């Protein structure tokens, strides 16, 4: 069902988070028009600001599922989600069109914040469009190939 799991520290560096927000905004602008991004609940505008990146697919078109929410200071979940100094969360996009932006955003997260990680039950083919969006918009240097394989679960 295409679930992406990620972990992150309680607070992400403010200046780096600002760069992350710019990257996400630019990736949203680069999406094809048929991929509609909405707010957390599948309606309204996505949140892409200094406090949080939060979006979903379009509920009116039934292309929403679970929202991706990444806050600069983590406040969303109870302390039970914290293990070994990191908060653990997930987004099940279920292969809906907005999954391209979910994947691109998670690649941007681990690029901007190397202490963060993400894993997925998706295969290489299912990650490729999101990774390609990420590499088209975000300048990664020479580490793009190594970054691509980081989230893949080992069999």
C-alpha positions in Angstrom: 0.0 0.0 0.0 3.0 2.3 -0.4 3.8 3.4 3.1 6.8 5.6 3.8 8.3 5.7 7.3 10.6 8.5 8.5 12.4 9.4 11.7 13.7 12.8 12.7 15.0 14.6 15.8 12.5 16.7 17.9 13.8 20.0 16.4 15.1 20.6 12.9 17.6 23.4 12.5 15.7 26.6 11.6 17.8 27.8 8.7 18.0 24.4 7.1 14.3 24.0 7.6 13.8 27.3 5.7 15.8 25.9 2.8 13.8 22.7 3.0 10.6 24.7 2.7 11.9 26.5 -0.4 12.8 23.1 -1.9 9.2 21.8 -1.3 7.6 24.9 -2.7 9.8 24.6 -5.8 8.9 20.9 -6.2 5.2 21.7 -5.9 5.5 24.3 -8.6 7.3 21.7 -10.8 4.5 19.1 -10.5 2.4 18.4 -13.6 -1.0 20.1 -13.5 -2.9 16.7 -13.1 -1.3 16.2 -9.6 -3.3 18.4 -7.3 -1.9 19.1 -3.8 -4.2 20.2 -1.0 -4.0 20.8 2.8 -3.7 18.1 5.5 -7.3 17.1 5.2 -7.4 17.0 1.4 -9.0 20.4 1.2 -7.7 24.0 1.1 -4.1 25.0 0.7 -1.1 23.0 1.7 1.0 24.3 4.6 4.5 25.1 3.4 6.0 27.6 5.8 8.6 28.2 8.5 6.6 26.0 11.0 5.6 23.0 8.9 5.3 21.3 5.6 1.9 19.5 5.5 -0.1 18.3 2.5 -2.3 15.6 1.0 -3.9 14.8 -2.3 -7.3 16.3 -3.4 -10.2 14.9 -1.4 -12.7 16.3 -4.0 -11.0 14.1 -6.7 -10.6 11.2 -4.2 -6.8 11.3 -4.7 -6.1 12.0 -1.0 -5.1 9.4 1.6 -2.9 10.2 4.6 -1.2 13.6 4.9 2.5 14.1 5.1 3.3 16.4 8.0 6.9 17.5 8.8 7.1 20.2 11.5 10.2 22.2 12.3 9.6 21.5 16.0 7.9 18.1 16.3 4.6 18.4 18.3 2.2 16.0 16.5 2.4 12.7 18.2 2.5 11.4 21.8 5.9 10.6 23.4 5.4 7.0 22.6 6.6 7.8 19.0 10.0 8.7 20.3 12.7 6.1 20.4 16.5 6.6 20.7 16.1 10.4 20.6 14.2 10.4 17.3 10.5 10.7 16.5 9.1 8.1 14.1 6.2 8.7 11.8 4.8 7.5 8.5 2.7 8.5 5.5 0.6 6.0 3.6 -0.1 7.6 0.2 -1.4 4.4 -1.2 0.1 5.1 -4.6 -2.2 8.1 -5.2 -0.8 10.8 -7.4 0.5 13.0 -4.6 2.9 10.2 -3.6 5.3 11.7 -6.1 5.6 14.8 -3.9 5.6 12.7 -0.7 8.7 10.8 -2.0 10.4 13.9 -3.3 9.8 15.7 0.1 11.2 12.8 2.1 14.3 12.6 -0.2 14.7 16.4 0.4 14.4 15.8 4.2 17.2 13.2 4.3 19.3 15.4 2.0 18.9 18.6 4.1 19.0 16.7 7.4 21.4 13.7 7.2 20.3 12.7 10.8 16.8 12.0 9.4 16.0 8.8 7.7 13.2 7.2 5.7 12.3 3.7 4.6 9.5 2.5 2.5 7.7 -0.6 1.3 7.9 0.9 -2.3 10.2 -0.5 -4.9 12.7 1.4 -7.0 10.1 1.9 -9.8 7.6 3.4 -7.4 10.2 5.8 -6.0 11.7 6.9 -9.3 9.2 9.7 -10.2 9.5 11.3 -6.8 13.3 11.0 -6.8 13.5 12.5 -10.3 11.4 15.4 -9.1 13.7 15.9 -6.2 16.9 15.8 -8.3 15.4 18.1 -10.9 14.6 20.8 -8.3 17.2 20.3 -5.5 20.9 20.6 -6.2 22.4 17.5 -4.5 25.9 17.4 -5.8 27.4 14.0 -6.3 25.5 12.1 -3.7 22.2 11.5 -5.7 22.8 7.9 -6.6 23.7 7.0 -3.0 20.7 8.9 -1.7 18.3 7.0 -4.0 18.9 3.6 -2.4 18.9 4.8 1.2 15.2 4.2 1.8 14.9 0.9 0.1 14.2 -1.9 2.5 16.6 -4.8 2.5 15.0 -8.1 1.8 
